Amino acid sequence: MGLFRIRGLEMRLKPFLSSSTHLLNQSRSLQALPAYGHHRGVSYIASLVFRCRPAAGCARSPRLFFSVSSHQELEWREEQQQSLSSFIKDDRQDRFRLQQDKPGRFVPVRAFFLSTSIDLRSLQFQNSFDIIPPASRATNYVILRFYDVKSDPHVMELDFANESNCHYMVVFQYGSVVLFNVSEHEADGYLKIVEKHASGLLPEMRKDDYVVVEIPTLKTWMQGGLDYIMLKNLSIDGIRIIGSVLGQSIALDYYIGQVDGMVAEFTDINHEMKKIGTFTVKKEKLFQLVGKANSNLADVILKLGLFERSDIAWKSAKYAQIWEYLRDEYELTQRFGSLDYKLKFVEHNIHTFQDILQNRKSVFMECLIIVLIALEILISLYSVYTH
């Protein structure tokens, strides 16, 4: 009787064994499943196999099934069927969500700061066919659009080109270049176009990466993330807004580095004064630091236009939202505050050393006057003695 009962239980467990094998194969193929769904399925399959394992070794431990009543077997079977249906339902929901959340068009954005000045007029003159007309007259940048003829050979036959095959380059007068939809190995070719019109090339170019994801089915106009932003549509105005903030950010990094270098110089001078009680900085060197600090502050405020709101942001609330989000994301106001604080530290040190040099000069002049008076007294005494 026990053997017939065991075989009967094996017949009842066959659907679960076949289901567990099917689920195991399915879990291997669903690599896109979330972590919680994957572990849930594996744990369920493992528990199912563990419970079915004694059926293969019934000769060793037949008491495992003899102690289970028919009512308990029915409840256990219903419970496992509910778990199985729940897992399959969760699996279908996860796959449906993954199909709904299909990624849109990924547009890589690369920002570079390669020089302190770029001649935009000569750049426009030599690349007039690629220039996009500016949104306003008072602009410190130009936008160039290039078509990828290799990817879209019919672009010369049609009046329009696929946006995915268009590459954009935003060039700023203060030395920043922002590339849209340009791969990393192609960036050097575009930068060489700008280097011909740049002055004050930096020995080490600064760069930063960002990503724009264009999703037409996005519920909101924009949605931000870590080093990326999702938009319903990436238009020319969007390129202008994103390019302006990224160009200011990468240029601000350069000027912060310059000010950090000045802070390090004054720190070394202060340590020297602490050790030997004096400093050996020449007046010419101090004046160079004064000019460097003033020029950096003027470039940040005037050239970068860090506190000037974009004309597009004034006209459109949607682009104003992007502009404000990116400025907060890159912490432009906070970084300028840090730069201003460091410049005040440099200015304080400059005034201190200027006072010390002025005192040195005053002491020297006083000593010289005393020497001259002493010489005059000696000459007077000599003349009196000789007469």
Legacy VTK file of the C-alpha trace (Angstrom):
# vtk DataFile Version 3.0
C-alpha trace
ASCII
DATASET POLYDATA
POINTS 387 float
0.000 0.000 0.000
2.823 2.389 0.873
4.485 1.805 -2.475
1.255 2.488 -4.419
0.728 5.625 -2.374
4.233 6.849 -3.130
3.713 6.245 -6.856
0.438 8.109 -6.654
2.197 11.096 -5.076
4.851 10.947 -7.811
2.102 11.181 -10.433
0.682 14.206 -8.618
4.095 15.893 -8.403
4.946 15.443 -12.096
3.161 18.661 -13.161
5.144 20.584 -10.543
8.422 18.980 -11.628
7.758 19.839 -15.268
6.696 23.363 -14.250
9.844 23.813 -12.184
12.020 22.662 -15.113
10.200 25.087 -17.412
10.619 27.931 -14.930
14.307 27.177 -14.504
14.859 27.386 -18.268
12.762 30.527 -18.412
14.712 32.198 -15.607
17.975 31.568 -17.497
16.660 33.265 -20.623
15.122 36.288 -18.850
18.289 38.245 -18.133
16.366 41.503 -18.129
14.245 40.525 -15.134
14.702 42.656 -11.995
16.704 41.201 -9.133
13.768 40.616 -6.852
11.798 38.681 -9.510
14.792 36.536 -10.433
15.624 35.552 -6.854
11.983 34.952 -6.125
11.710 32.473 -9.003
14.947 30.687 -8.098
13.996 30.343 -4.457
10.598 29.019 -5.430
12.110 26.454 -7.837
14.679 25.404 -5.235
11.984 24.869 -2.618
9.869 22.932 -5.107
12.750 20.632 -6.097
13.655 20.136 -2.443
10.161 19.044 -1.595
9.998 16.716 -4.581
13.460 15.210 -4.009
12.330 12.526 -1.498
10.060 11.020 -4.156
13.169 9.790 -6.002
14.553 8.284 -2.832
11.351 6.915 -1.376
12.965 3.607 -0.476
15.234 5.400 2.001
12.669 7.626 3.735
9.083 6.552 2.972
7.869 8.053 6.273
8.156 11.556 4.801
5.063 11.003 2.677
3.293 8.570 4.992
2.978 11.300 7.618
1.099 13.608 5.258
-2.656 13.315 5.158
-4.694 13.697 2.001
-6.193 16.981 3.281
-2.752 18.453 3.922
-1.584 17.289 0.488
-4.477 19.135 -1.133
-3.775 22.346 0.788
-0.054 22.162 -0.044
-0.849 21.585 -3.730
-3.221 24.587 -3.847
-0.622 26.763 -2.111
2.059 25.805 -4.661
-0.305 26.461 -7.566
-1.034 29.934 -6.199
2.695 30.624 -5.830
3.303 29.384 -9.355
0.568 31.560 -10.846
1.779 34.558 -8.831
5.346 34.095 -10.121
4.160 33.802 -13.728
2.025 36.923 -13.295
4.942 38.901 -11.863
7.130 37.649 -14.719
4.631 38.881 -17.324
4.302 42.259 -15.567
8.088 42.730 -15.465
8.466 41.908 -19.148
5.557 44.197 -20.019
7.141 47.037 -18.035
10.471 46.504 -19.778
8.742 46.649 -23.168
6.958 49.858 -22.203
10.175 51.489 -20.908
12.066 51.164 -24.153
14.988 53.641 -24.303
14.722 56.536 -26.717
17.456 58.187 -28.733
20.659 58.536 -26.734
22.595 61.686 -27.606
26.100 61.850 -26.073
27.229 65.346 -25.093
30.926 66.184 -24.695
32.129 69.525 -23.348
35.689 70.780 -23.851
37.636 73.854 -22.759
40.612 74.199 -25.078
41.577 77.904 -25.158
40.950 81.267 -23.554
39.532 82.872 -26.716
38.021 81.803 -30.054
37.501 84.051 -33.075
33.891 83.358 -33.984
33.897 85.598 -37.072
36.631 83.698 -38.845
35.025 80.417 -37.812
31.700 81.478 -39.321
33.377 82.729 -42.491
35.169 79.437 -43.179
32.188 77.243 -42.198
29.300 79.377 -43.429
27.355 76.435 -44.901
27.272 74.629 -41.553
26.242 77.585 -39.378
22.762 77.588 -37.836
21.294 81.109 -37.644
21.483 82.508 -34.089
18.389 83.057 -31.973
19.405 86.654 -31.184
22.055 89.120 -32.265
23.822 89.452 -28.908
25.295 85.949 -28.646
28.769 84.809 -27.666
28.503 81.460 -29.435
27.754 79.806 -32.778
26.205 76.441 -33.610
27.421 74.295 -36.471
25.504 71.313 -37.853
27.254 68.526 -39.737
25.567 65.712 -41.678
26.867 62.161 -41.587
26.757 61.290 -45.278
28.106 57.772 -44.663
25.194 56.857 -42.370
22.604 58.660 -44.504
23.693 58.573 -48.190
20.367 60.085 -49.372
20.829 63.296 -47.383
22.036 65.144 -50.505
18.972 64.057 -52.470
16.375 65.018 -49.853
15.645 68.402 -48.352
15.969 67.114 -44.817
18.193 64.691 -42.880
17.570 62.239 -40.113
18.353 63.857 -36.770
20.167 60.742 -35.586
22.722 61.331 -38.366
23.265 65.021 -37.536
26.149 66.201 -35.363
26.106 69.582 -33.618
28.971 71.680 -32.325
28.412 74.710 -30.073
31.461 77.004 -29.970
31.746 79.760 -27.359
33.886 82.855 -27.616
35.495 82.280 -24.197
36.992 78.935 -25.288
34.422 76.182 -24.648
33.222 73.683 -27.249
30.211 71.386 -26.710
29.600 68.477 -29.085
26.231 66.745 -29.510
25.815 63.260 -30.988
29.553 62.905 -31.608
31.408 59.760 -30.599
34.606 59.927 -28.594
36.909 58.910 -31.452
35.351 61.547 -33.746
35.676 64.445 -31.280
39.281 65.269 -32.208
38.309 65.929 -35.815
35.714 68.515 -34.784
38.046 70.160 -32.270
40.706 70.641 -34.950
38.218 72.802 -36.859
38.015 75.135 -33.854
41.721 75.102 -32.988
42.495 76.971 -36.208
40.578 79.983 -34.848
41.570 79.711 -31.171
44.150 81.733 -29.276
45.703 80.920 -25.929
45.502 77.147 -26.352
45.774 75.310 -23.055
48.537 72.753 -22.508
45.974 70.371 -21.007
42.425 70.427 -22.341
39.552 69.949 -19.905
36.547 67.817 -20.810
33.291 66.529 -19.372
30.645 64.042 -20.577
26.866 64.173 -20.397
23.925 62.324 -21.998
20.602 63.533 -23.370
17.885 60.902 -23.827
15.112 61.852 -26.240
11.867 60.011 -25.415
8.780 61.278 -27.309
6.462 59.262 -25.008
7.773 60.900 -21.828
4.903 62.017 -19.620
6.630 65.206 -18.460
8.561 67.711 -20.552
11.851 66.766 -18.907
13.203 64.427 -16.264
16.677 64.584 -14.803
19.027 61.914 -13.536
22.652 61.281 -12.653
24.744 62.686 -15.548
21.799 62.567 -17.942
18.546 64.344 -18.762
15.475 62.956 -20.514
13.526 65.207 -22.887
10.479 64.751 -25.041
12.222 66.460 -27.904
15.786 67.726 -28.355
15.445 70.819 -30.505
17.951 73.496 -31.493
16.836 75.634 -28.546
17.434 72.670 -26.253
20.930 72.316 -27.690
21.516 76.027 -27.041
20.377 75.775 -23.412
22.255 72.572 -22.583
25.352 73.722 -24.437
25.447 77.083 -22.637
25.324 75.523 -19.165
27.874 72.795 -19.970
30.180 75.340 -21.622
30.046 77.597 -18.553
30.617 74.646 -16.235
33.741 73.339 -17.982
35.174 76.878 -18.272
34.463 77.497 -14.596
36.485 74.374 -13.789
39.474 75.934 -15.539
39.231 79.223 -13.633
38.742 77.421 -10.334
41.939 75.517 -11.097
43.751 78.797 -11.771
42.600 80.279 -8.480
43.527 77.067 -6.651
47.042 77.468 -8.030
47.242 81.006 -6.631
45.945 79.822 -3.266
48.653 77.147 -3.236
51.332 79.766 -3.979
50.239 81.979 -1.106
50.013 78.952 1.155
53.663 78.159 0.416
54.634 81.791 1.076
52.819 81.740 4.404
54.575 78.509 5.410
57.896 80.111 4.505
57.092 83.129 6.663
56.174 80.804 9.489
59.572 79.067 9.324
62.026 81.920 8.703
60.005 84.956 9.816
60.113 86.711 6.430
59.353 86.136 2.760
61.322 86.536 -0.427
58.560 87.368 -2.919
59.516 90.099 -5.333
57.262 93.000 -6.079
56.926 92.005 -9.760
55.725 88.521 -8.804
53.157 89.988 -6.447
51.869 92.299 -9.155
51.546 89.329 -11.520
49.380 87.529 -8.979
47.242 90.650 -8.583
46.669 90.869 -12.329
45.950 87.151 -12.604
43.344 87.250 -9.840
41.584 90.300 -11.309
41.582 88.890 -14.845
40.132 85.550 -13.695
37.300 87.263 -11.862
36.575 89.520 -14.827
36.558 86.582 -17.264
34.141 84.584 -15.123
31.694 87.457 -14.742
31.964 89.131 -18.140
33.034 86.483 -20.666
31.180 83.485 -19.246
28.073 85.527 -18.422
27.543 83.281 -15.439
24.695 85.374 -14.027
23.041 86.287 -17.316
19.846 84.394 -18.038
19.535 82.903 -21.497
17.194 84.650 -23.930
15.524 81.336 -24.706
14.903 80.756 -20.999
13.254 84.169 -20.786
10.888 83.377 -23.664
9.941 79.767 -22.871
9.071 78.301 -19.469
9.984 74.793 -20.692
13.533 75.761 -21.536
13.757 77.855 -18.387
13.069 74.657 -16.457
15.941 72.898 -18.246
18.237 75.883 -17.680
17.486 76.066 -13.958
17.777 72.296 -13.515
21.176 72.091 -15.197
22.507 75.074 -13.251
21.450 73.346 -10.035
22.825 70.020 -11.251
26.249 71.524 -11.992
26.088 73.823 -8.937
27.238 76.873 -10.875
26.179 79.348 -8.195
27.803 77.371 -5.373
31.018 76.877 -7.336
31.215 80.572 -8.144
30.704 81.284 -4.439
33.646 79.004 -3.661
35.706 80.744 -6.366
34.827 84.162 -4.960
35.786 83.049 -1.440
39.181 81.846 -2.669
39.717 85.082 -4.564
38.997 87.013 -1.375
41.618 84.904 0.390
44.086 85.725 -2.403
43.137 89.399 -2.237
43.651 89.444 1.533
47.113 87.910 1.153
47.987 90.345 -1.614
47.056 93.328 0.581
49.035 91.859 3.465
52.189 91.370 1.414
51.753 94.771 -0.214
51.650 96.368 3.224
54.770 94.453 4.228
56.593 95.567 1.085
55.413 99.130 1.620
56.646 99.037 5.203
59.973 97.703 4.002
60.226 100.564 1.547
59.262 103.086 4.217
61.872 101.707 6.620
64.479 101.834 3.879
63.612 105.449 3.065
63.717 106.404 6.727
67.121 104.743 7.127
68.349 106.545 4.023
67.150 109.873 5.363
68.887 109.201 8.673
72.106 108.338 6.840
71.886 111.519 4.778
71.283 113.625 7.875
74.224 111.970 9.564
76.410 112.681 6.561
75.304 116.286 6.559
76.175 116.600 10.234
79.569 115.035 9.660
80.272 117.381 6.773
79.244 120.361 8.889
81.488 119.261 11.746
84.365 118.702 9.353
83.971 122.161 7.860
83.840 123.737 11.309
86.917 121.794 12.403
88.897 122.781 9.333
88.057 126.483 9.611
LINES 1 388
387 0 1 2 3 4 5 6 7 8 9 10 11 12 13 14 15 16 17 18 19 20 21 22 23 24 25 26 27 28 29 30 31 32 33 34 35 36 37 38 39 40 41 42 43 44 45 46 47 48 49 50 51 52 53 54 55 56 57 58 59 60 61 62 63 64 65 66 67 68 69 70 71 72 73 74 75 76 77 78 79 80 81 82 83 84 85 86 87 88 89 90 91 92 93 94 95 96 97 98 99 100 101 102 103 104 105 106 107 108 109 110 111 112 113 114 115 116 117 118 119 120 121 122 123 124 125 126 127 128 129 130 131 132 133 134 135 136 137 138 139 140 141 142 143 144 145 146 147 148 149 150 151 152 153 154 155 156 157 158 159 160 161 162 163 164 165 166 167 168 169 170 171 172 173 174 175 176 177 178 179 180 181 182 183 184 185 186 187 188 189 190 191 192 193 194 195 196 197 198 199 200 201 202 203 204 205 206 207 208 209 210 211 212 213 214 215 216 217 218 219 220 221 222 223 224 225 226 227 228 229 230 231 232 233 234 235 236 237 238 239 240 241 242 243 244 245 246 247 248 249 250 251 252 253 254 255 256 257 258 259 260 261 262 263 264 265 266 267 268 269 270 271 272 273 274 275 276 277 278 279 280 281 282 283 284 285 286 287 288 289 290 291 292 293 294 295 296 297 298 299 300 301 302 303 304 305 306 307 308 309 310 311 312 313 314 315 316 317 318 319 320 321 322 323 324 325 326 327 328 329 330 331 332 333 334 335 336 337 338 339 340 341 342 343 344 345 346 347 348 349 350 351 352 353 354 355 356 357 358 359 360 361 362 363 364 365 366 367 368 369 370 371 372 373 374 375 376 377 378 379 380 381 382 383 384 385 386
